Structure formats: structure tokens, C-alpha cells
Amino acid sequence: MARNILILGASYGSLLATKLLMAGHNVTLVCRQQTAELINRHGTEVRIKLRDEAQHRAIFSRDLPGILDAVPPAEVDISRYDLVGLAMQEPQYTNHTIRVLMIKIAEARLPCLSIMNMPPLPYLKRIPALAAMDLEQAYTNANVWQRFQTGLVSLCSPDPQAFRPPEEKANVLHVGLPTNFKAAAFADEKHNHLLRELEADIDAVRLDGHDVPVKLRVFESLFVPLAKWSMLLTGNYRCITPHEPRSIRDAVHGDLKLSQSVYDHVDSIARRLGAEPADHVPFEKYAKAAESLLKPSSAARAVAGGARFIERVDLLVKLISHQLGLPHAEIDRTVEVVDQKLSDGVVAGAA
């Protein structure tokens, strides 16, 4: 049975959308009016490399069995959908039209699967050790999440690396690292049944007889998506320097011993919260993958471009580590650098 999925965010969200469309499900992307018009005219193009192939394949939404459309936030009809995907950067949810849509989603009691790096606050409240912590400071506006029931919000680790090529139009996405989306289960089994249905359908997809990477994997553990925190704190946020941004590879391999110290410390925080060793991704596997990540992270590129707000997983992890009594000097230094660069961007914007 074809499901109807609403995805907020047409950039990174188009990767998950393409996988769902290939499996025969229908997707609506929520985005700006101009981008929606472009997608409705021409569809999306996601470039992905299949196993043992040297070149990326271009997968066009118009050639897929599922139906794709795109709308601005004010035009969304919530009653049409079975599941909501949250694929925007966390600061974008403070936009007025998005906030109005989020209120409608919360009131409709729709299950929401986030593929943001920044975990939604209701998801964190599902973890007993975090439920009473003061974490709101890490969010651009924590009030966005007030109306959501915790059990209806889950997190899917956005491990696949993808970006919009700057020379292309807004309907094109290039996948650099085609790893899997790892989703934690919802509180309600009927919503988990839907997730596992989507998981199986995506897994069965073939392209010219070939398996297609970037699967959806569903886990009972709430902590599997938190394995991304070690990667973000070791690589992505350390791309941000007092000067020019550096690549993820250089952030990780410039001082491999220090990188492993950060990585292992963030992993120890996850375990203190309740994660099991099986939820963890070994540092050696991450460091190997980082060798091919030759660009600065999206957060570093945004800061270099003068952004005033970015997703602050670095600050979130710092807040948690300090409230657990487990601070780490390099994490604290990273947060200080990001704070300063964002402050510099505000000053530059006001000048």
C-alpha cells in the first residue's frame, strides 16, 4: 500500500524522498515557493553511486513509481499524510510559516521522524537521564517543540553525506557518502509497523537489477542515532576554526589522537545515558570514512558564509557533559570557537 509522507525540507530531504518514491510511496516536500515551483515542473534529481560503479547515477523523481509534489508551508493539507519527516536545519523551524505548520502537525498527532543532526527536544525527553536536564539553550527557539508528544517524535541518524552542488539548481542533490539512515523506534507499535513497512519496501528496491544504497534501518534502541554525536563533535564542528574552515578529513586526521579522545568521550557520554556497546560505531570505521570527506561540513560552510544560527549539537553535548560532571576541554574549546564565529557573523551582518 502506498503511504503518503510529508517531508519538511527539499534539500537533504530529497534523498529520503527519492528512496521512498523508488519504493512506490508518495512524498510531498515542503520548501520555499520558488523551489516548489521548480520541483513541480522538473522533479528532483539525486545523484548516487551504486556499489562497484565508478560514476554516480542520476535518479529522477519523474521516472519513479511514487508521486512527488512540493508546496510552501502555508499550503500543506495535514490530513493527507501518514508520517512527517523533519529534514530542515533546526534554526529553520523558527520561521513563522514553519512554526504554524509545526503547530498543525503536533495537533494532528502525526508521527514525526527527524533526520536532522540536531535531535528534536521531545525526542531527548524520551531518554530518562535527559528528561530533567536543562537543554533548551542549545536550541534556536525551544518553544517550537512544546506541543509535541514525546512518543510521537523519533530520530533517524542522518549518516548519509549529501549536498547541493553550488553550480546546480535547487532540485539537485549529490550523495557523497551513501550510508544508511538509522531510525529509533516510536513509542507506539502501530507507528513502528509503518516504519518497518517503509524499511522493507526501500530494502527491496533495485535499479537495473542492482541494489541501491542508503537504506532505512529501524532499531528498538533510542541510542543508535546518538552514535552520530561522536562523529559530529570529532569532525563536523571541528571544521570550524578561528580562521578559514577546514575539511572533515583534516579536522579528524590533523591530530588523530586528539580526535579519538573526543570521539571516545562523546561515546562515553552516550553510554552514561544508557547506550549499549552495540549502539556505537567504532572510531576506526569513522576515521576511515572521514578520509574521503574532503569538504568542510555544512555547519562550517554556513558559519564561513556569515550565518547567525546553525544547529548546535556541539553546545547540546557540552550542556549534557557538564550536567553529568563529564566535561572535556576540546569540546568546550570547540563550542567557544563556534560561539565566537557566530558572534563575528552577527557583528558583520550589522555593519
C-alpha positions in Angstrom: 0.0 0.0 0.0 1.3 3.4 -1.0 1.9 5.7 2.0 1.8 9.5 1.9 4.8 11.1 3.5 5.3 14.8 4.3 9.0 15.9 4.4 9.9 19.4 5.7 13.0 20.4 3.7 13.6 19.8 0.0 17.5 19.7 0.1 18.6 16.8 2.3 15.0 15.7 2.5 15.0 14.8 -1.3 17.4 11.9 -0.5 14.9 10.2 1.8 12.1 11.3 -0.6 13.8 9.6 -3.5 14.2 6.3 -1.6 10.5 6.4 -0.7 9.5 7.2 -4.3 11.6 4.3 -5.6 9.6 2.1 -3.2 6.3 3.3 -4.5 5.3 5.7 -1.8 4.1 9.3 -2.3 6.0 12.3 -1.0 5.3 16.0 -0.5 8.3 18.2 0.0 7.8 21.4 2.0 10.0 24.3 0.8 10.1 27.8 -0.5 7.6 28.8 -3.2 10.2 29.2 -5.9 11.8 25.8 -5.1 8.3 24.2 -5.0 7.6 25.5 -8.5 10.9 24.2 -9.8 10.3 20.7 -8.3 6.7 20.6 -9.6 7.9 21.5 -13.1 11.0 19.3 -13.3 11.0 17.0 -10.3 14.2 16.2 -8.3 17.5 14.7 -9.3 19.5 12.7 -6.8 23.0 11.5 -7.8 24.2 8.4 -6.0 26.9 5.9 -6.6 25.9 2.2 -6.7 28.3 -0.4 -5.3 31.2 -1.3 -7.6 30.3 1.5 -10.1 32.8 4.4 -10.7 30.3 7.0 -11.7 27.2 8.4 -9.9 23.8 7.5 -11.2 21.3 10.3 -11.7 17.9 9.3 -10.3 15.0 11.4 -11.4 11.8 11.6 -9.4 9.7 11.7 -12.6 10.9 8.2 -13.5 9.9 6.6 -10.2 6.7 4.8 -9.2 5.8 7.1 -6.3 4.3 10.5 -6.8 6.2 13.7 -5.8 4.9 17.2 -5.2 6.2 20.2 -3.4 4.4 23.0 -1.6 5.2 26.0 0.6 4.4 25.6 4.3 1.1 27.5 4.2 -0.4 25.2 1.6 0.1 21.9 3.4 -3.1 19.8 4.0 -2.1 17.8 7.1 -5.0 15.4 6.7 -3.3 13.7 3.7 -0.3 12.2 5.5 0.7 9.1 7.4 4.2 10.3 8.6 6.2 13.5 8.7 9.9 13.7 8.0 11.8 16.6 9.6 14.7 17.4 7.3 15.3 21.1 7.7 18.2 22.6 9.7 17.0 23.2 13.3 17.1 27.0 13.1 14.7 27.0 10.1 11.8 25.8 12.3 11.7 29.2 13.9 10.4 30.7 10.7 6.8 31.9 11.3 5.2 29.9 8.5 7.1 26.7 9.5 6.1 27.3 13.2 2.4 27.5 12.2 2.8 24.2 10.2 4.5 22.6 13.2 1.6 23.5 15.4 -0.8 21.8 13.0 1.4 18.7 12.8 1.6 18.5 16.6 -2.2 19.0 17.0 -2.8 16.3 14.4 -0.7 13.8 16.5 1.2 12.7 13.4 4.3 10.6 14.0 7.4 12.6 13.2 10.7 11.1 12.1 13.6 13.6 12.3 16.6 13.3 10.0 18.2 16.5 11.5 21.6 16.4 13.1 20.0 18.3 16.0 17.6 15.9 17.8 14.2 17.4 18.5 13.8 18.3 22.1 10.7 15.9 22.6 12.9 13.0 21.4 15.6 13.8 24.0 12.8 13.8 26.7 12.2 10.2 25.9 15.6 9.3 27.4 15.1 9.2 31.2 18.6 10.6 32.0 17.9 13.7 29.8 14.3 14.3 30.7 15.0 16.7 33.6 18.1 18.3 32.1 18.2 22.0 31.1 19.0 21.7 27.3 16.9 24.5 25.9 19.9 26.8 25.5 21.2 24.6 22.6 18.1 25.3 20.5 17.4 28.4 18.4 13.9 28.5 19.9 12.9 25.5 22.1 9.3 26.7 22.2 8.8 25.2 18.7 8.7 21.7 20.3 6.4 22.4 23.2 3.2 21.0 21.7 4.7 17.7 20.6 4.1 14.5 22.5 7.4 12.8 23.2 6.3 9.3 22.0 5.3 10.7 18.6 8.8 12.0 17.8 11.7 9.8 16.8 15.2 10.4 15.4 16.9 9.0 12.4 20.6 9.4 12.3 21.5 11.4 9.1 24.6 9.4 8.3 24.5 9.7 4.5 26.5 12.7 3.4 24.9 14.7 0.6 25.0 18.3 -0.7 23.5 20.6 -3.3 26.2 21.3 -5.9 26.6 25.1 -5.9 26.5 25.2 -9.7 23.2 23.3 -10.0 19.6 24.3 -9.4 17.9 23.7 -6.1 16.3 20.4 -7.2 19.7 18.6 -7.5 21.4 16.6 -4.7 24.7 14.9 -4.8 25.3 12.0 -2.4 28.9 11.8 -1.3 28.7 9.0 1.3 25.8 6.6 0.7 25.4 5.1 4.2 22.2 4.2 5.9 19.5 6.1 7.8 19.3 4.6 11.3 15.9 5.2 12.9 15.0 4.7 16.5 11.5 3.2 17.1 8.5 5.2 18.1 6.6 4.6 21.4 3.5 3.3 19.6 3.8 -0.1 17.9 1.4 1.0 15.1 3.9 3.7 14.1 6.7 1.2 14.3 4.8 -1.1 11.9 4.7 1.8 9.4 8.5 2.4 9.8 9.3 -1.3 9.3 7.0 -1.4 6.3 8.9 1.5 4.7 12.2 -0.2 5.7 11.3 -3.4 3.9 10.0 -1.6 0.8 13.1 0.5 0.5 15.3 -2.6 1.0 13.6 -4.3 -1.9 14.3 -1.6 -4.4 16.5 -2.4 -7.4 17.9 -0.2 -10.1 18.7 -2.1 -13.3 19.0 -5.2 -11.2 21.4 -3.5 -8.8 20.9 -2.9 -5.1 20.6 0.8 -4.2 22.5 2.1 -1.2 21.1 4.3 1.6 18.6 2.1 3.4 16.3 2.8 6.2 17.1 0.7 9.3 14.8 0.6 12.3 16.2 -0.1 15.8 14.5 -0.5 19.1 17.2 1.4 20.9 16.8 5.1 21.4 20.6 5.5 21.4 21.5 4.2 17.9 21.1 7.7 16.3 23.2 9.2 19.1 26.2 7.5 17.6 26.3 10.4 15.2 27.2 12.8 18.0 30.7 11.4 18.3 31.2 12.0 14.5 29.8 15.5 14.7 31.9 16.6 17.6 35.1 15.0 16.2 34.7 16.1 12.7 31.9 18.4 11.6 32.2 21.1 14.4 36.0 21.0 14.5 35.9 22.0 10.8 35.1 25.4 12.2 38.3 27.2 13.2 39.2 30.7 14.3 40.2 31.3 10.7 39.1 29.5 7.5 37.1 26.3 7.6 38.9 23.0 7.1 37.7 19.7 5.6 36.3 17.0 7.8 39.3 14.8 6.8 41.7 17.4 8.1 39.7 18.0 11.3 39.8 14.3 12.1 43.3 13.4 10.8 45.1 16.6 11.7 45.6 15.2 15.2 44.2 11.6 15.2 45.0 11.1 18.9 43.0 14.2 20.0 40.2 13.2 17.6 39.9 9.8 19.2 39.9 11.4 22.6 36.9 13.5 21.6 35.2 10.6 19.9 35.6 8.2 22.8 34.5 10.8 25.3 31.2 11.6 23.5 30.6 7.8 23.2 31.2 7.5 27.0 28.5 10.2 27.5 26.0 8.2 25.4 26.8 5.1 27.4 26.3 7.1 30.6 22.8 8.0 29.3 22.0 4.3 28.6 23.5 3.4 25.3 24.9 -0.2 24.8 28.2 -1.0 23.1 26.2 -2.3 20.1 24.8 1.2 19.5 28.4 2.5 19.0 30.3 3.0 15.7 34.0 2.2 16.2 36.3 5.2 15.8 38.5 3.3 13.3 35.4 2.9 11.0 34.6 6.6 11.2 38.2 7.7 10.7 38.4 5.6 7.6 35.2 7.2 6.2 36.5 10.6 7.1 39.4 10.1 4.7 37.0 10.7 1.8 35.3 13.7 3.3 37.3 16.4 1.5 35.0 19.4 2.1 34.2 21.4 5.2 31.0 20.3 7.0 27.7 22.1 6.1 27.9 23.8 9.6 31.4 25.1 8.8 30.3 26.4 5.4 27.3 28.1 6.9 29.5 29.8 9.5 32.0 30.9 6.9 29.1 32.4 4.9 28.1 34.6 7.8 25.2 32.5 9.2 23.8 33.8 12.5 22.4 30.5 13.6 23.3 26.8 12.9 22.4 23.5 14.5 24.3 23.4 17.9 24.9 19.7 18.6 28.3 20.9 19.9 26.6 23.0 22.5 24.0 20.3 23.3 26.7 17.8 24.0 28.6 20.3 26.2 25.5 21.0 28.2 24.9 17.3 28.8 28.5 16.6 29.6 28.7 19.3 32.2 25.4 18.3 33.8 26.8 14.8 34.0 30.0 16.1 35.5 32.0 14.9 32.5 33.4 18.0 30.8 36.0 17.7 28.0 38.4 20.5 27.3 38.4 20.1 23.5 34.6 20.0 23.3 34.5 23.2 25.4 37.1 24.8 23.1 35.1 23.8 20.0 31.9 25.4 21.5 33.9 28.6 22.3 35.2 28.8 18.7 31.7 28.3 17.2 30.2 30.9 19.6 32.9 33.4 18.6 32.5 32.8 14.8 28.7 33.1 15.1 29.1 36.3 17.1 31.5 37.6 14.4 28.8 36.8 11.8 26.2 38.9 13.7 28.6 41.8 14.0 29.5 41.6 10.3 25.8 41.5 9.4 25.1 44.6 11.4 27.9 46.5 10.0 
